[in-house]
């Protein structure tokens, strides 16, 4: 059981109905419009690791994160936490107890904190809600300790969120996430709204907390440099599906999928090695009307007739899981 994954996701789908009202559809003679935000995603996260999801905006990363923590109900698929299915609609008190062991850090530290509450109330709310401490003195002591742990001062608890910078607000968000004593934290682009120097401070804080508390992270980002620094394994998403999954060093050192290669080619080459680069061309298709076959084929220079008609499956190739017909057939080394 010690080697069992903490989080397992299998065949996860999340669709959104964005259809016009029934009367409009009847008059215009149109059908329903369904956004396939997540369309069959599967992965597992081991205890104590940082698993990253990367991809362009709109690929479904944040929807996966929000579905795992219960902010969205899955359309199909399974989500298991510590061996227990938590995605069932008729979930009982056992699942509610498991969900209290996970927390989320949101992208925008300016929007995720209640501007009417003092910091002490924001950080203390999970403690009171989960009844981790009975009296006010114990809650106040716990809040003060959390603020110190994330690099703030106990007196900061008397202030309001607008009195802090973006990096300090994100530290408050981290303290709030830790207040519920979780073991699994979903980080939805927690540094994308921050300056580069502040990003480094927040990432170092997260790594320090992971070592000290044994935390497990699901890290969502579109910044490949951040992902390389903090993650141990990476899954690359494109239009609701995973196209490549590998250990971080393997994926950055030897990317297999054409989309992963294109993403990595966007990183500046500081060594001026002069290697050939293949810039990312085109745009991500609409998830309402995705292309047939491999979703990446309209932008892929290696696409053929099979790519345009058959959806590739995620298969293991030399330690990397990749969904690509060109790789499978040996057309792309």
MOQUIMO-V67094 format. One record per run of one state. SS is the DSSP state (A for helix, B for strand, O for the rest). FROM is the first residue (numbers start at 1). TO is the last residue. If there is no record, write none. Layout:
ss | from | to
SS | FROM | TO
SS | FROM | TO
This chain:
ss | from | to
O | 1 | 6
B | 7 | 17
O | 18 | 21
A | 22 | 28
O | 29 | 33
B | 34 | 45
O | 46 | 49
B | 50 | 54
O | 55 | 60
A | 61 | 68
O | 69 | 75
B | 76 | 81
O | 82 | 83
B | 84 | 85
O | 86 | 92
A | 93 | 99
O | 100 | 101
B | 102 | 105
O | 106 | 117
B | 118 | 118
A | 119 | 129
O | 130 | 135
A | 136 | 149
O | 150 | 153
A | 154 | 158
O | 159 | 159
B | 160 | 160
A | 161 | 163
O | 164 | 165
A | 166 | 179
O | 180 | 183
B | 184 | 188
O | 189 | 195
A | 196 | 213
O | 214 | 215
B | 216 | 221
O | 222 | 223
A | 224 | 230
O | 231 | 232
B | 233 | 238
O | 239 | 240
B | 241 | 247
A | 248 | 253
O | 254 | 257
A | 258 | 264
O | 265 | 296
A | 297 | 299
O | 300 | 314
B | 315 | 317
O | 318 | 319
B | 320 | 322
O | 323 | 324
A | 325 | 329
O | 330 | 333
